[in-house]
Amino acid sequence: MTAGFKAMPILIAAAILISFLSPDVTAAYDLNEKLTIDGTLTGVYQYGDYNVEGMGNKDGGAVVLDLGINFHPTDTDKFQVLLSFAAGNGLNKNNPFSLVPYADDLEDDLKNINGRNRDYLLEAWYKHTFKFSEQVSLGVTGGIIDATRYIDDNEFANCETSQFMNQIFVNHKNTNIPSYDIGGVAELDISNFSIRGLIMNTKHEAEDRIFKSYNYYALQAGYAVDTAIGKGNYRLYGFTTSKSFADSNETGEERLQGFGISADQQLS
């Protein structure tokens, strides 16, 4: 589903033209050897033919502009800032299902992110990598992070902008992976093996637009292969939250726990 338009001035007009050529356009510019700015402009129009009693057909559009700023003063130090601006919500606000048809962060998602009174700023983090040898390194990241970069990742089904729009093909909903909040990650790489440990403090939206704070912890072990049929990645992860997470009825609180497998393999 391509073609993007929604009533908003210059950004929308540009997106209409671009989206007829491609649903998403990415550009990057190196200001110098240490500073890079990249941007992605996505335009989408959706139409829903719902066979649901009391609900008619719906349509909606969305235009999203993502801007990333990366400062890498050395080979082992990196600063990243990600901003996002959107107009429209697609069909996400007129959707009878628990999974949204467009998993990107749209207009309403970019206001008061996670109840933090913060708009448009998705990520702002610093990473330092300790290189012990050619095959052994330890990366430590801290700041406002997106846990989906590190847990339950996948080479072919982890990006709602360039791969699949529908939420079911991005990250498993029951894993409840948080995004865009305070946290830290440690990444240990030993040859083809990797171990990632993550901790975040974030909030979930309870009833009446009240946000409640909780902690999220995750650990993932991965193994990368390179065979005659192509490269592959196999991962096993587990996660848990603090006891302040909302229970299934959203009337009390309980700890959320689980584990999962993520794998991708080239076949040619």
C-alpha positions in Angstrom: 0.0 0.0 0.0 1.7 3.2 -1.2 0.7 6.7 -2.0 0.7 9.1 0.9 -1.4 12.1 1.5 -3.2 13.7 4.5 -4.1 17.4 4.9 -0.9 19.1 5.9 1.2 21.7 4.1 4.7 21.3 2.5 5.7 18.0 4.0 2.6 16.3 2.7 2.9 17.7 -0.8 6.5 16.4 -1.1 5.5 13.0 0.3 2.7 12.6 -2.3 5.1 13.0 -5.1 7.8 10.8 -3.6 5.4 8.1 -2.4 4.1 7.5 -5.9 7.7 6.7 -6.9 8.5 4.7 -3.8 6.7 4.1 -0.4 9.8 5.1 1.5 12.8 7.2 0.5 16.0 7.3 2.5 18.9 9.7 2.1 22.2 10.1 4.1 24.7 12.9 4.1 28.2 12.8 5.6 29.0 16.3 6.8 32.5 15.1 7.6 34.2 11.9 8.6 32.8 12.1 12.1 29.2 13.4 11.6 26.4 11.8 9.5 22.8 12.9 9.0 20.3 10.6 7.5 16.6 10.8 6.8 13.7 8.7 5.8 10.4 10.0 4.3 7.5 7.6 4.2 4.0 8.1 2.8 1.1 5.7 3.2 -2.6 5.6 2.3 -4.7 2.8 3.7 -8.3 1.6 3.0 -10.1 -0.9 5.3 -13.0 -2.9 4.0 -14.3 -4.1 7.4 -17.0 -6.8 7.6 -17.8 -5.8 11.1 -21.3 -5.1 12.4 -21.7 -1.4 13.2 -18.5 -0.4 11.5 -18.3 1.0 8.0 -15.3 1.1 5.7 -12.5 3.4 6.7 -9.5 5.1 5.1 -6.6 7.2 6.3 -3.2 8.3 5.4 0.1 9.1 7.2 3.4 10.8 6.3 6.4 10.2 8.5 9.8 12.0 8.4 12.6 10.4 10.5 15.9 12.3 11.0 19.0 10.6 12.5 22.1 12.4 13.6 25.2 10.2 14.3 28.4 11.6 15.8 31.3 9.1 15.9 34.5 11.0 17.1 36.4 7.7 17.3 36.1 4.1 16.1 34.9 3.1 19.6 32.6 6.0 20.5 29.2 6.8 19.0 26.4 9.3 19.8 23.0 8.9 18.1 19.9 11.1 18.1 16.7 10.1 16.3 13.8 12.5 15.7 10.5 11.7 14.1 7.7 13.9 12.8 4.4 12.6 11.5 1.0 13.8 10.1 -1.9 11.4 10.2 -2.5 8.0 11.9 -3.5 5.8 8.9 -6.1 3.3 10.0 -4.6 2.8 13.5 -7.3 4.8 15.2 -10.1 3.1 13.2 -9.0 -0.5 13.6 -11.1 -3.3 15.3 -8.1 -5.6 15.9 -5.5 -5.7 18.7 -2.6 -5.5 16.1 -2.4 -2.2 14.2 -2.1 -2.2 10.4 0.8 0.3 10.4 3.4 -0.4 13.1 5.3 2.9 12.5 5.2 5.7 15.1 2.5 8.0 13.8 1.1 11.4 14.7 -0.5 10.5 18.0 2.3 8.2 19.0 4.9 11.0 18.9 3.2 13.2 21.5 3.9 12.7 25.2 6.0 9.6 24.4 5.6 7.0 27.2 4.0 9.6 29.4 7.3 11.5 29.7 6.1 14.9 28.4 8.5 14.5 25.5 7.5 14.9 21.8 9.3 13.8 18.6 12.6 12.7 20.3 12.8 8.9 20.0 16.4 8.1 20.8 19.4 9.8 22.3 22.2 7.5 23.4 26.0 7.1 23.7 27.8 3.8 23.0 31.4 2.9 23.8 33.0 -0.3 22.5 35.9 -2.1 24.2 37.8 -4.0 21.7 39.9 -6.8 23.3 40.9 -8.5 20.1 39.7 -8.9 16.5 37.0 -11.3 17.5 36.1 -10.2 21.0 34.5 -6.9 21.9 32.1 -5.4 24.5 29.8 -2.6 23.7 28.0 -0.5 26.4 25.1 1.8 25.5 23.2 4.2 27.7 20.5 6.8 27.2 17.1 6.9 25.6 17.1 3.6 23.6 14.8 1.3 21.6 14.9 -2.2 22.9 13.8 -3.7 19.5 17.3 -2.8 18.2 18.8 -5.5 20.5 16.1 -8.0 21.5 14.0 -10.2 19.1 15.8 -8.5 16.2 15.6 -10.1 12.7 17.3 -9.3 9.4 14.1 -9.7 7.4 11.2 -8.8 9.7 12.1 -6.1 12.2 11.4 -2.8 10.4 8.0 -1.4 9.9 9.4 1.2 7.5 11.4 -0.8 5.0 10.1 -4.3 5.4 6.5 -5.0 6.7 3.9 -2.4 7.7 1.6 -4.7 9.8 2.6 -5.1 13.4 2.4 -8.9 13.3 5.5 -9.0 11.1 7.7 -6.6 13.2 8.1 -7.8 16.8 6.1 -10.3 18.8 3.4 -8.4 20.7 3.5 -10.7 23.8 7.1 -9.9 24.3 6.0 -6.3 25.0 9.4 -4.9 24.1 9.6 -1.2 25.1 10.9 1.6 23.0 12.2 5.2 23.4 12.9 5.3 27.1 15.8 5.4 29.6 17.9 2.3 29.6 21.2 0.5 29.1 22.6 -2.3 27.0 25.7 -4.5 27.2 26.7 -6.4 24.0 29.4 -9.1 24.2 30.6 -10.5 20.9 32.9 -13.5 20.8 33.5 -14.6 17.2 30.1 -15.9 16.0 28.5 -15.8 19.4 26.8 -12.8 21.0 25.2 -12.1 24.4 23.0 -9.0 25.0 21.8 -7.8 28.3 19.2 -5.0 28.6 17.5 -3.0 31.3 15.0 -0.2 30.8 12.7 1.9 32.9 9.5 2.8 31.1 5.8 3.3 31.5 2.7 1.5 30.3 -0.6 3.2 29.7 -3.3 2.1 32.0 -6.9 3.2 32.1 -7.9 6.9 31.8 -4.5 7.8 30.1 -2.6 7.1 33.4 1.0 6.0 32.8 2.5 3.6 35.4 6.2 3.0 35.6 7.9 -0.4 35.5 11.3 -1.9 34.8 12.0 -4.2 31.8 14.9 -6.8 31.8 16.0 -8.9 28.9 18.8 -11.3 28.0 19.5 -12.7 24.5 22.1 -15.2 23.2 22.8 -15.4 19.5 24.8 -17.4 17.0 25.7 -16.3 13.4 26.4 -18.8 10.7 27.7 -18.4 7.1 27.0 -21.5 5.0 26.9 -22.3 1.3 23.2 -21.3 1.1 23.8 -17.9 2.9 24.1 -16.2 6.2 21.9 -16.9 9.1 21.3 -15.7 12.7 19.7 -17.7 15.5 18.7 -16.1 18.8 17.2 -17.2 22.1 15.9 -14.5 24.5 14.1 -14.2 27.8 12.5 -11.2 29.5 10.9 -10.2 32.7 9.4 -7.0 34.2 9.2 -5.6 37.7 6.0 -6.4 39.7 4.5 -3.1 38.8 3.5 -4.2 35.3 -0.3 -4.3 34.6 -2.0 -7.7 34.8 -4.1 -9.1 31.9 -7.3 -7.5 33.3 -5.5 -4.2 33.9 -7.1 -4.1 37.3 -4.0 -5.1 39.3 -0.3 -5.6 38.8 1.9 -8.6 38.2 5.3 -9.5 36.8 5.4 -10.3 33.0 7.8 -13.1 32.0 8.5 -15.0 28.9 11.0 -16.3 26.3 11.2 -16.6 22.6 13.2 -17.6 19.5 14.2 -15.3 16.6 15.9 -16.7 13.5 16.6 -15.6 10.0 18.4 -17.6 7.2 19.3 -16.7 3.6 18.3 -19.6 1.2 20.3 -18.6 -1.8 
